[in-house]
């Protein structure tokens, strides 16, 4: 079962369509990298999941239940937090030649931190 699911999430700011029909499903323990061109909507998507923005359309489900995050504290209450541009979390294992290995190192380090 997915821990976090987004279905048909869209966001517009007036006439500007920032996201269109995004669907995503994340399982427990999964590490995901979000990449895209400038202006592709990455930050907007993260801000929706983290409770900074409300989606214009679509649904967010956490552990199977529909959720509505109105503020970051609402997302934080279920364990969702965002960290922006914190490359130092990965440390010396970081490599632009091996992003999957860097993400694995980050996941391992994060799991050790959360388990203590």
C-alpha positions in Angstrom: 0.0 0.0 0.0 1.2 3.5 -0.8 2.0 5.8 2.1 1.5 8.9 0.0 -0.6 9.2 -3.1 -1.3 12.1 -5.3 -4.0 11.8 -7.9 -4.7 14.3 -10.7 -3.0 17.1 -8.7 -3.0 20.5 -10.6 -2.1 24.0 -9.4 -2.7 27.3 -11.1 -1.8 30.8 -10.0 -4.4 32.9 -11.8 -3.8 32.3 -15.5 -0.5 30.5 -14.9 -0.8 26.7 -14.9 2.1 25.5 -12.7 1.1 21.8 -12.5 -1.3 19.7 -14.6 -2.7 16.3 -13.6 0.2 15.0 -11.5 -0.2 11.5 -10.1 2.4 9.9 -7.8 2.5 6.9 -5.4 5.2 6.4 -2.8 5.6 3.3 -0.6 7.2 3.1 2.8 11.0 3.1 2.6 11.1 4.4 -1.0 13.6 7.1 -1.9 12.6 9.3 -4.8 14.4 12.0 -6.7 12.4 14.7 -8.3 14.2 16.2 -11.4 13.1 18.5 -14.2 13.8 21.7 -16.1 13.5 25.1 -14.4 9.9 26.0 -14.3 8.7 22.4 -14.6 6.7 22.6 -11.3 9.1 20.6 -9.0 9.0 23.2 -6.2 5.3 23.7 -6.6 4.7 20.0 -6.2 6.9 19.8 -3.1 5.2 22.8 -1.6 1.7 21.2 -2.2 2.9 18.0 -0.4 4.5 20.0 2.4 1.3 22.1 3.0 2.6 25.4 1.7 0.2 25.5 -1.2 -3.2 23.8 -1.7 -3.8 22.0 -5.0 -6.3 23.7 -7.3 -7.5 20.2 -8.3 -6.8 16.6 -7.4 -6.5 14.6 -4.2 -3.7 13.8 -1.7 -4.0 10.6 0.3 -1.8 9.6 3.3 -2.0 6.0 4.4 -5.1 5.6 2.4 -7.0 8.5 3.8 -7.7 11.8 2.0 -5.8 14.7 3.6 -6.0 18.4 3.2 -2.9 20.2 4.2 -3.7 23.9 4.8 -0.3 24.8 6.4 3.1 23.1 6.7 2.3 22.1 10.3 -0.6 20.0 9.0 1.8 18.0 6.8 4.4 17.9 9.6 1.8 16.3 11.9 1.8 13.2 9.7 5.5 13.2 9.2 5.9 15.1 6.0 8.7 17.7 5.9 10.7 19.2 3.1 14.4 20.0 3.0 15.5 22.4 0.3 18.9 22.2 -1.4 20.6 20.4 1.5 23.4 18.8 -0.5 25.5 18.5 2.6 23.2 15.8 3.9 24.8 13.4 1.5 28.3 14.4 2.4 31.3 13.1 0.5 29.4 10.2 -1.0 27.6 12.7 -3.3 28.4 12.3 -7.0 26.8 13.9 -10.0 28.1 10.8 -12.0 26.2 8.5 -9.7 23.0 10.2 -8.5 21.4 6.9 -7.5 24.3 6.0 -5.3 24.1 9.4 -3.7 20.4 9.0 -3.0 21.1 5.6 -1.5 23.8 7.1 0.8 21.3 9.8 1.8 18.6 7.2 2.5 21.0 5.1 4.6 22.2 8.1 6.6 18.6 9.3 7.1 17.3 5.8 8.2 20.1 5.6 10.8 19.2 9.1 12.1 15.5 8.3 12.3 16.1 5.0 14.0 17.9 6.5 17.0 
